[in-house]
Amino acid sequence: MPESKPPRTLKHATLERLMHYYHYIGEQIAQQSMGTVSSSEIAKLLDTDDTVVRKDMAAIGVRGYPRVGFKADEVLAAIRDVLGFDNAYRAIIIGAGRLGSALASYPGFSRYGLRIDALLDSDPSRAGAIEGGVEVRPLDELESIIEAHNVGLAILTVPAEAAQPLADRMVNAGLRAIWNFAPTSLVVPSGVLVRHEHISVGLAELAYHLNRRDTKEASE
């Protein structure tokens, strides 16, 4: 059975693999009659070594069974516990443009314990509009909303020049984490977590692999 707490601090790469396991097992394995998955099956999906998979499972307290593998429900429960998906937390989105509105309309956040309480925008004409069931509020209400709703996370979808001043305001208001979609890096105190989503990083990875493929085909 999975333990209630991870036995050690997990590295970023491990957390990313756990998310891949969570999606793969939840979507393809958990509903099967056997309800089990082997480390080699998972490793093949992620193009990694099954030893890595077994170490990841051990890190979150999941035990495999001889000639059976891992029980899907135990893996999913352990990942949810380690990543905190069963502990609901509140968030706001800043920037009610196309990306912000799309994120507000995404129904999958609830699977991870995330609740969007408000969508804020600097355009007064947007106030009162409803995007994905979330009301657009004036940006002037930022600090009061963070305090009133005990918001822990802000999703930032604004132009680059507006991102840092907004981050400063949010940090001063007590915000603990920022998911940054703005095309710039943020400077925040050490106690504040920032996740940058740079589209260019993903593009660079795709371009690298396409270039390697084209070079290989040209040499054959």
Secondary structure as GFF3:
##gff-version 3
##sequence-region A 1 220
A	DSSP	alpha_helix	12	24	.	.	.	ID=ss1
A	DSSP	pi_helix	25	29	.	.	.	ID=ss2
A	DSSP	beta_strand	36	37	.	.	.	ID=ss3
A	DSSP	alpha_helix	39	46	.	.	.	ID=ss4
A	DSSP	alpha_helix	50	59	.	.	.	ID=ss5
A	DSSP	beta_strand	70	71	.	.	.	ID=ss6
A	DSSP	alpha_helix	72	83	.	.	.	ID=ss7
A	DSSP	beta_strand	89	94	.	.	.	ID=ss8
A	DSSP	alpha_helix	98	104	.	.	.	ID=ss9
A	DSSP	three_ten_helix	107	112	.	.	.	ID=ss10
A	DSSP	beta_strand	114	121	.	.	.	ID=ss11
A	DSSP	three_ten_helix	124	126	.	.	.	ID=ss12
A	DSSP	beta_strand	130	131	.	.	.	ID=ss13
A	DSSP	beta_strand	134	138	.	.	.	ID=ss14
A	DSSP	three_ten_helix	139	141	.	.	.	ID=ss15
A	DSSP	alpha_helix	142	149	.	.	.	ID=ss16
A	DSSP	beta_strand	153	156	.	.	.	ID=ss17
A	DSSP	alpha_helix	160	172	.	.	.	ID=ss18
A	DSSP	beta_strand	177	180	.	.	.	ID=ss19
A	DSSP	beta_strand	193	196	.	.	.	ID=ss20
A	DSSP	alpha_helix	199	219	.	.	.	ID=ss21
###
